[in-house]
């Protein structure tokens, strides 16, 4: 079940809603992501990783992809690879799954 947080309540409480608190790698290059405000959902990176994605090419390796963790409120991998948490949060406010292009 997806949780959507109220942006106005977060702002009033002084919460930065897009800080990631939990990430789990899932099969076929997907991530389950949960944010400090309770927003959660699936980030599908398969299409993104299948195109010419520069430094992220290393994540085409399943072992590398599965090494995902949270660091400083962001989804992070080795070699300083990370994803913009504010974009993921915004997209997951719209639906259960964010398909990265």
C-alpha positions as CSV (number, residue, x, y, z in Angstrom):
1,X,0.0,0.0,0.0
2,X,1.4,3.4,-1.0
3,X,1.4,6.2,1.5
4,X,1.2,9.8,0.4
5,X,2.2,12.5,2.8
6,X,0.6,15.9,3.0
7,X,3.2,18.5,1.8
8,X,1.6,21.4,3.7
9,X,1.8,19.4,7.0
10,X,5.4,18.5,6.3
11,X,6.3,22.1,5.7
12,X,4.6,23.2,8.9
13,X,6.4,20.6,10.9
14,X,9.8,21.5,9.4
15,X,10.2,18.1,7.8
16,X,12.3,17.7,4.6
17,X,9.9,15.2,3.0
18,X,12.2,13.7,0.4
19,X,14.9,12.3,2.6
20,X,15.1,8.6,2.0
21,X,14.9,6.4,5.1
22,X,14.8,2.9,3.5
23,X,15.7,1.3,0.2
24,X,15.6,-2.3,-0.9
25,X,16.7,-3.6,-4.2
26,X,14.1,-5.7,-6.0
27,X,14.4,-8.0,-9.0
28,X,14.6,-6.6,-12.6
29,X,16.4,-3.3,-11.5
30,X,13.6,-2.0,-9.3
31,X,13.9,-0.3,-5.8
32,X,11.5,-0.1,-3.0
33,X,12.0,3.4,-1.5
34,X,10.5,4.9,1.7
35,X,10.9,8.6,2.7
36,X,10.9,10.3,6.1
37,X,7.4,11.6,5.6
38,X,6.0,8.1,4.9
39,X,5.8,8.3,1.2
40,X,6.9,5.1,-0.4
41,X,6.8,3.2,-3.7
42,X,8.7,1.4,-6.4
43,X,11.4,3.1,-8.6
44,X,11.8,1.1,-11.8
45,X,15.3,1.8,-13.2
46,X,15.3,-0.9,-16.0
47,X,14.6,1.4,-19.0
48,X,17.1,4.0,-17.6
49,X,19.8,1.4,-17.2
50,X,19.2,0.0,-20.7
51,X,19.9,3.2,-22.5
52,X,23.3,5.0,-22.6
53,X,23.3,6.1,-19.0
54,X,26.9,7.2,-18.4
55,X,28.3,6.5,-15.0
56,X,25.2,4.5,-14.1
57,X,26.2,1.7,-16.6
58,X,28.0,0.0,-13.7
59,X,24.6,-0.7,-12.2
60,X,23.7,-3.0,-15.1
61,X,25.6,-5.6,-13.1
62,X,23.1,-7.2,-10.7
63,X,25.6,-7.5,-7.9
64,X,26.4,-3.8,-8.1
65,X,22.7,-2.8,-8.3
66,X,21.9,-4.9,-5.2
67,X,24.5,-3.1,-3.1
68,X,22.2,0.0,-2.9
69,X,21.9,1.7,0.5
70,X,20.8,5.0,2.1
71,X,23.5,7.6,2.7
72,X,22.7,11.1,3.8
73,X,19.0,10.7,2.9
74,X,19.8,9.6,-0.7
75,X,19.7,6.3,-2.6
76,X,23.4,5.5,-3.0
77,X,25.8,2.9,-4.5
78,X,29.6,2.6,-4.6
79,X,31.7,5.0,-6.5
80,X,29.5,7.9,-5.3
81,X,26.5,7.1,-7.5
82,X,23.2,8.4,-6.2
83,X,19.7,9.4,-7.3
84,X,18.0,12.7,-6.7
85,X,15.6,11.9,-3.8
86,X,13.4,15.0,-4.4
87,X,12.6,13.8,-7.9
88,X,11.7,10.3,-6.7
89,X,9.6,11.7,-3.9
90,X,7.7,14.0,-6.3
91,X,7.0,11.2,-8.8
92,X,5.9,8.7,-6.1
93,X,3.4,11.3,-4.9
94,X,1.7,10.8,-8.3
95,X,1.6,7.0,-8.3
96,X,2.8,3.7,-6.9
97,X,5.7,3.4,-9.4
98,X,8.2,5.9,-10.8
99,X,9.6,4.6,-14.1
100,X,12.9,6.4,-14.7
101,X,13.6,7.3,-18.3
